[in-house]
Amino acid sequence: MKNYRFVIDQSTSGTKLLVFKKGQLFKRYDKAHQQLFPQAGWVEHDPIEIWHNVDELLKQALREIKLQPEQVSSLSITNQRETVVAWDRVTGEPFYNAIVWQCNRSLKICEELINEGRSAFVQAKTGLTIDSYFSGTKIKWLYEEIPAIAEKSGSGELAIGTIDSWLVWNLTQQQMFVTEPSNACRTLLYNIHTHVWDEELMAIFGGAAADFPAIKGSSEIVGHYLGIPIQGIMADSQAALYGQGCLKPGEVKATLGTGCSIMMQVGENDTYHDQRILTTIAQRQGTKTHYALEGIIRSCADSIRWFEMQVTNLTDSNALCNQILKDDRQGDVYFLPGLQGLGAPFWNNEATGAFIGLKRTTSKLDMLGAILDSIMFQVKAVIDVLERVSGHTIQVIKVDGGVTRNRTLIQQLANLLQKEIIVNDIEELSALGAMLLTGQSLEQPVLAGQHVLPQDDPEISGKYQKWYQLVNTVAELT
């Protein structure tokens, strides 16, 4: 009996293999990979290490559960977005490390393209802004800086793809070079309206159509691993949208992790255009495409981790983060979260982080509290724009990610937004979303979560207004 389904969840920090039995999570396996920082602002992963981790976890699961491949009905993939790999299709070897979505090495390229007046043209085709966050400027950097890549372009021997493409290539013993729309649409090279690699975009960012993977439907079987059908591929944030059950236009989820993706389902409507917010593909099956509006926040839990690394005697930060928001703090300290520039709705790559309002009596806990405030405030800034752009009044926001363990923060976020928040009880929402694609159609998942209702809190609303003014002022000055 084919009672088992496997889902690879390949994220920024590591790889999870989720084993589902009769639709319920049965086993979870984890393996971290190295974070490489060759220069300030540069972030890389070793794609060989990532593939080896995936391969080892799959073999471990089959071995420990005593499964034969024929007992597994599908292998799905959800993956970190925008991270890009270039490899040789003849040897299978990468030309360079994977350049991670967090990497800022292409800032100069972004600046040059923006100064050339390319922004509106690119956004009209891709729904995205020209930013180092997305794959296109990383791809342009690879063509310009790695001679072997430029030499192989157009020959049929070069492969450039997001992490899903790299994994499928290896899972199928280097037979299938494919991707699907929720990943392709994050590259700045894919036209979200015509659903092809766009010649005019490739002329801007580099490359030839032969360098990029074939586009398959999100739920299409794209190959086999040991005879197991590889089916159900979706970028992680889009997968979480479906895992959260946000299937109707206007429904919203927020993943509060290293960064933060706030995403609104808008169905088949691809007509939204606003420089503050992204239009992206949620998933595509056959000729039907579902779109989403999205606000990207660069520094969410990442700001907390950065602060932990700087303060050597900060112990048990998880408990502190829950306690700090309950305590009275000394004065108004504000954190401007530009550690890697500012994402939506400000979109300023040059912005830097700063504490404002420090006094002689300010403690490290006051500073950590300001970081926690900045997470809530960034979410508020995006939600306000989503409502204005979409015309939908958001009633409920479904949240997931590690930051949601701080339930005091979630209560204060509900107070700030004046909206109900549902905190899901399971962590594997991206994996669940990808697995749902293996059916004939998307199914509404049955989820149980904690409902957090808003309370009156004028103080936090006032702090938000001051923080928003400060961020706008700093963004204008950089």
C-alpha positions in Angstrom: 0.0 0.0 0.0 1.3 3.5 -0.9 0.5 5.1 2.4 3.6 7.3 2.6 4.5 10.7 1.1 7.9 12.4 1.4 8.4 16.1 1.4 11.8 17.8 1.2 11.8 21.2 2.9 15.1 22.8 1.9 15.4 26.1 3.8 18.1 28.8 4.3 19.5 27.1 7.5 19.1 23.4 6.6 17.0 20.6 5.2 14.1 18.8 6.7 12.6 15.6 5.3 9.0 15.2 6.4 7.4 11.7 6.1 3.6 11.7 6.0 1.6 8.5 6.6 -2.0 8.5 5.5 -1.9 12.4 5.4 -0.5 12.8 8.9 3.1 13.7 9.9 4.8 10.5 10.8 8.6 11.3 11.0 10.8 14.3 10.6 14.5 14.3 9.8 16.8 17.4 10.0 20.2 18.3 8.7 21.8 21.7 8.9 24.3 23.1 6.3 27.0 25.7 6.6 26.4 29.4 6.2 29.3 30.9 4.2 30.2 34.6 4.4 33.2 35.2 2.1 32.8 39.0 2.3 30.8 41.5 4.3 27.2 41.3 2.9 27.9 38.1 0.9 26.0 34.9 1.8 26.6 31.6 0.1 25.8 27.9 0.5 27.6 24.9 -0.8 25.2 23.2 -3.3 27.0 19.9 -3.1 26.6 19.9 0.7 22.8 20.6 0.3 22.4 17.8 -2.2 24.3 15.3 0.0 22.2 16.3 3.0 19.0 15.6 1.0 20.3 12.3 -0.3 21.4 11.2 3.1 18.0 12.1 4.7 16.1 10.2 2.0 18.2 7.1 2.4 18.0 7.4 6.2 14.2 7.5 6.2 13.8 4.6 3.8 16.3 2.6 6.0 14.9 3.4 9.4 11.2 3.1 8.6 12.0 0.0 6.6 10.3 1.3 3.4 10.7 0.2 -0.1 10.5 3.1 -2.7 7.3 1.6 -4.1 5.6 2.2 -0.8 6.1 6.0 -1.2 3.5 7.6 -3.5 5.2 11.0 -4.0 8.2 13.1 -3.2 7.5 16.8 -3.0 9.8 19.8 -2.7 9.5 23.1 -1.0 12.6 25.3 -1.0 14.2 28.6 -0.1 13.4 31.1 -2.8 15.7 33.3 -4.9 18.9 31.4 -4.0 20.5 30.5 -7.3 23.0 27.8 -8.5 25.0 27.6 -11.7 26.4 24.2 -12.7 27.8 22.3 -15.7 25.2 20.0 -17.3 28.0 17.7 -18.6 30.0 17.1 -15.4 27.2 18.0 -12.9 29.6 20.2 -10.9 28.7 23.7 -9.7 30.7 26.6 -11.2 30.3 28.5 -8.0 28.6 28.3 -4.6 24.9 28.9 -4.4 24.3 32.7 -3.9 21.7 33.0 -1.2 18.6 35.3 -1.2 20.2 37.3 1.7 23.3 38.1 -0.4 23.9 41.8 -1.2 26.8 41.4 -3.6 24.7 42.7 -6.5 23.8 46.1 -4.9 25.9 48.0 -7.5 24.2 46.1 -10.3 20.8 47.1 -8.9 21.8 50.7 -8.6 23.0 50.8 -12.2 19.8 49.2 -13.6 17.6 51.6 -11.5 19.6 54.6 -12.7 19.1 53.4 -16.3 15.3 53.6 -15.7 14.7 49.8 -15.9 12.5 49.6 -12.8 9.0 50.1 -14.2 9.7 47.9 -17.2 11.0 45.0 -15.1 8.1 45.3 -12.6 5.5 45.3 -15.4 6.8 41.9 -16.6 7.8 40.2 -13.3 5.7 41.9 -10.6 9.0 42.4 -8.7 11.3 45.3 -8.0 14.9 45.5 -9.0 16.6 44.4 -5.8 19.5 42.2 -4.7 17.0 40.0 -2.9 15.9 38.4 -6.2 17.9 36.0 -8.4 18.2 38.1 -11.5 20.9 40.5 -10.3 22.8 37.5 -8.8 22.6 35.8 -12.2 24.0 38.9 -13.8 26.8 38.9 -11.3 27.6 35.3 -12.2 27.8 36.0 -15.9 30.0 39.0 -15.4 32.3 37.6 -12.7 32.7 33.9 -13.5 34.3 33.5 -17.0 33.3 29.8 -17.4 29.7 30.7 -17.0 29.7 33.3 -19.7 31.6 31.0 -22.0 29.1 28.2 -21.6 26.0 30.4 -22.0 23.7 29.3 -24.8 25.7 26.0 -25.4 23.2 23.8 -23.7 26.0 22.8 -21.2 25.2 25.5 -18.6 22.4 25.2 -16.1 21.2 28.1 -13.9 18.4 27.5 -11.5 16.9 27.9 -8.1 17.3 25.2 -5.4 14.4 23.2 -6.6 16.0 22.8 -10.1 19.3 21.8 -8.5 17.6 19.1 -6.3 15.4 17.7 -9.1 18.5 17.5 -11.4 20.3 15.4 -8.8 17.3 13.4 -7.7 16.7 12.3 -11.3 20.4 11.3 -11.8 21.0 14.5 -13.8 18.2 13.7 -16.3 15.7 16.5 -15.6 16.4 20.2 -15.7 13.1 21.8 -14.6 11.5 24.3 -12.3 8.0 25.5 -11.7 6.3 29.0 -11.7 6.4 29.9 -8.0 10.2 29.6 -8.1 10.7 30.9 -11.6 8.8 34.0 -10.9 11.4 35.1 -8.3 14.2 35.3 -10.8 13.4 38.6 -12.5 13.7 36.6 -15.8 10.2 35.0 -15.9 7.2 36.9 -17.3 4.4 36.3 -14.9 1.8 37.1 -17.6 3.1 35.1 -20.6 4.6 32.4 -18.5 8.0 32.1 -20.3 11.6 33.1 -19.8 11.4 36.6 -21.3 13.9 37.5 -24.0 13.9 41.2 -23.1 14.5 40.4 -19.4 17.4 38.0 -20.4 18.9 40.9 -22.4 19.0 42.9 -19.2 20.2 40.3 -16.7 22.2 38.0 -19.0 21.9 34.5 -20.3 20.1 32.6 -23.0 16.9 30.5 -22.8 19.0 27.3 -23.1 20.7 28.2 -19.7 17.4 28.0 -17.8 15.2 25.1 -16.8 12.0 24.0 -18.5 8.9 25.3 -16.8 6.5 22.6 -15.4 3.2 22.9 -13.5 3.4 23.1 -9.8 1.6 19.8 -9.4 3.1 18.1 -12.4 5.2 14.9 -12.1 8.7 16.1 -13.2 10.7 12.9 -12.8 11.4 10.0 -10.4 13.7 9.2 -7.5 14.3 5.5 -7.1 10.9 5.1 -8.8 9.1 7.6 -6.5 7.3 10.3 -8.5 8.6 13.8 -7.9 5.4 15.8 -7.7 4.4 19.0 -5.9 7.1 21.6 -6.1 6.5 25.1 -4.6 8.7 27.9 -3.2 8.5 27.9 0.6 6.5 31.1 1.2 3.9 30.2 -1.5 3.7 26.7 -0.1 3.0 28.1 3.4 0.2 30.2 1.9 -1.5 26.9 0.8 -0.5 25.1 3.9 -2.3 27.8 6.0 -5.4 27.2 3.8 -5.3 30.7 2.3 -7.2 29.8 -0.9 -9.7 32.7 -1.3 -8.8 36.2 -2.5 -8.0 38.5 0.4 -6.8 35.7 2.8 -3.4 36.5 4.3 -0.6 34.6 5.9 2.7 35.9 7.5 5.7 33.7 8.0 7.8 35.2 10.8 11.2 33.5 10.4 14.7 34.7 9.5 13.0 37.3 7.3 9.3 37.6 6.9 7.0 37.0 4.0 3.5 38.5 4.2 1.4 37.1 1.4 -2.2 37.7 0.3 -4.0 35.3 -2.1 -5.6 37.2 -5.0 -6.7 34.4 -7.2 -6.3 34.8 -11.0 -6.0 38.5 -10.9 -2.5 39.7 -12.2 -3.4 43.4 -12.7 -2.0 44.8 -9.4 1.0 47.2 -9.8 2.5 49.0 -6.9 6.2 49.8 -6.3 5.8 49.1 -2.6 4.5 45.6 -2.9 5.2 42.6 -5.1 2.9 40.6 -7.4 4.0 37.0 -7.5 2.8 33.6 -8.7 1.3 31.5 -6.0 1.0 28.4 -8.1 0.2 27.3 -11.6 -1.7 24.1 -12.7 -2.4 23.6 -16.4 -3.5 26.9 -17.8 -4.8 28.3 -14.4 -2.5 30.6 -12.5 -3.1 31.9 -9.0 -1.3 35.1 -8.0 -0.5 36.6 -4.6 0.6 40.1 -3.3 3.6 40.0 -1.1 5.6 42.2 1.3 9.1 41.0 2.0 10.8 42.0 5.3 14.5 41.3 5.3 15.2 41.3 9.1 12.8 39.5 11.4 14.3 36.8 13.6 17.6 37.7 11.9 17.7 40.9 13.9 17.3 39.0 17.2 20.1 36.6 16.2 22.4 39.5 15.3 21.8 41.1 18.7 22.4 37.7 20.5 25.8 37.5 18.7 26.8 40.9 19.8 25.8 40.6 23.4 28.0 37.8 24.8 26.2 37.6 28.2 22.7 37.5 26.9 21.3 34.1 28.1 18.1 32.4 27.4 17.0 35.0 24.8 13.7 33.1 24.1 12.5 33.6 27.6 13.8 37.2 27.7 11.9 38.0 24.5 8.7 36.9 26.0 9.3 38.8 29.2 10.6 42.0 27.8 7.4 43.0 26.1 5.5 42.6 29.4 7.9 44.8 31.3 8.1 48.6 31.5 11.1 49.9 29.6 13.1 53.0 30.1 12.0 55.6 27.6 11.3 55.2 23.9 14.1 53.3 22.1 13.5 52.6 18.5 15.3 50.1 16.2 15.6 50.8 12.5 16.0 47.2 11.0 18.2 48.0 8.0 20.9 45.3 8.8 20.6 44.2 5.2 18.8 47.2 3.8 15.0 47.7 4.0 12.5 45.6 2.2 8.8 46.3 1.7 7.3 48.8 1.7 10.4 51.0 1.8 12.7 49.2 -0.6 16.0 50.9 0.3 19.1 48.7 -0.2 21.4 51.4 1.2 19.6 51.8 4.5 21.5 50.7 7.6 20.4 49.6 11.0 20.3 52.0 13.9 19.1 52.5 17.5 17.4 55.8 18.1 16.6 57.2 21.6 19.5 55.7 23.5 20.3 57.2 26.9 22.8 56.6 29.6 20.2 54.5 31.4 19.3 52.4 28.4 19.9 48.7 28.9 20.5 45.9 26.5 17.0 44.6 27.3 15.6 47.9 26.2 17.5 47.5 22.9 16.2 44.0 22.5 12.7 45.2 23.2 13.1 47.8 20.4 14.1 45.0 18.0 10.9 43.1 18.9 8.9 46.2 18.3 10.5 46.6 14.9 9.2 43.2 13.8 5.6 44.1 14.7 6.0 47.6 13.1 7.3 46.2 9.8 4.4 43.8 9.6 2.0 46.7 10.2 3.6 48.8 7.4 3.1 45.9 4.9 -0.4 45.1 6.0 -1.5 48.7 5.5 -0.2 48.7 2.0 -1.7 45.3 1.1 -5.1 46.6 2.1 -4.8 49.8 0.1 -3.4 48.1 -3.0 -5.8 45.1 -3.1 -9.0 46.8 -1.9 -9.5 43.9 0.5 -10.1 44.6 4.2 -8.1 42.0 6.1 -10.0 40.5 9.0 -7.7 37.6 10.0 -4.0 36.9 9.6 -2.6 33.4 9.8 0.9 33.3 11.1 3.7 30.8 11.4 7.5 30.7 11.9 9.8 30.6 14.9 8.9 34.1 16.1 5.3 33.1 16.8 6.6 31.2 19.9 6.7 34.6 21.5 3.0 34.8 22.3 3.3 38.2 24.0 4.6 39.6 20.7 1.7 38.0 18.8 -0.8 39.5 21.2 0.7 43.0 20.8 0.8 42.5 17.1 -2.9 41.8 17.1 -3.4 44.9 19.2 -1.4 47.0 16.8 -3.1 45.7 13.7 -6.5 45.5 15.3 -7.0 42.2 13.6 -7.5 38.6 14.7 -4.4 36.5 14.4 -4.4 32.7 14.1 -1.2 31.0 15.3 -1.0 27.6 13.7 -0.1 24.6 15.9 2.2 22.9 13.4 5.5 24.1 12.0 5.5 22.1 8.7 3.1 24.4 6.8 5.3 24.7 3.7 5.7 21.0 3.5 1.9 20.6 3.9 1.3 23.1 1.1 3.6 21.3 -1.2 2.1 17.9 -0.4 -1.4 19.2 -1.1 -0.3 19.7 -4.7 0.0 16.0 -5.2 -3.8 15.6 -5.3 -6.0 16.2 -8.3 -6.7 19.7 -7.0 -5.8 21.9 -4.0 -7.6 20.8 -0.8 -8.6 22.9 2.1 -6.4 21.7 5.0 -8.0 21.2 8.4 -5.9 23.1 10.9 -6.2 24.0 14.5 -4.6 27.1 15.9 -4.7 29.6 18.7 -7.0 32.5 18.0 -5.5 35.8 19.3 -8.1 38.6 19.5 -7.0 42.3 19.4 -7.2 44.5 22.5 -7.1 48.2 22.9 -3.5 49.4 23.2 -3.1 53.1 22.2 0.5 53.2 23.4 1.7 50.7 20.8 -0.1 52.6 18.0 1.6 55.8 19.0 5.0 54.1 19.1 4.4 52.7 15.6 3.6 56.2 14.2 6.9 57.6 15.5 8.9 54.5 14.3 7.3 54.9 10.8 8.3 58.5 10.6 11.9 57.7 11.7 12.3 54.9 9.2 11.0 57.1 6.4 13.4 59.9 7.4 16.4 57.5 7.4 15.3 55.9 4.1 15.2 59.3 2.5 18.6 60.3 3.8 20.4 57.1 2.4 
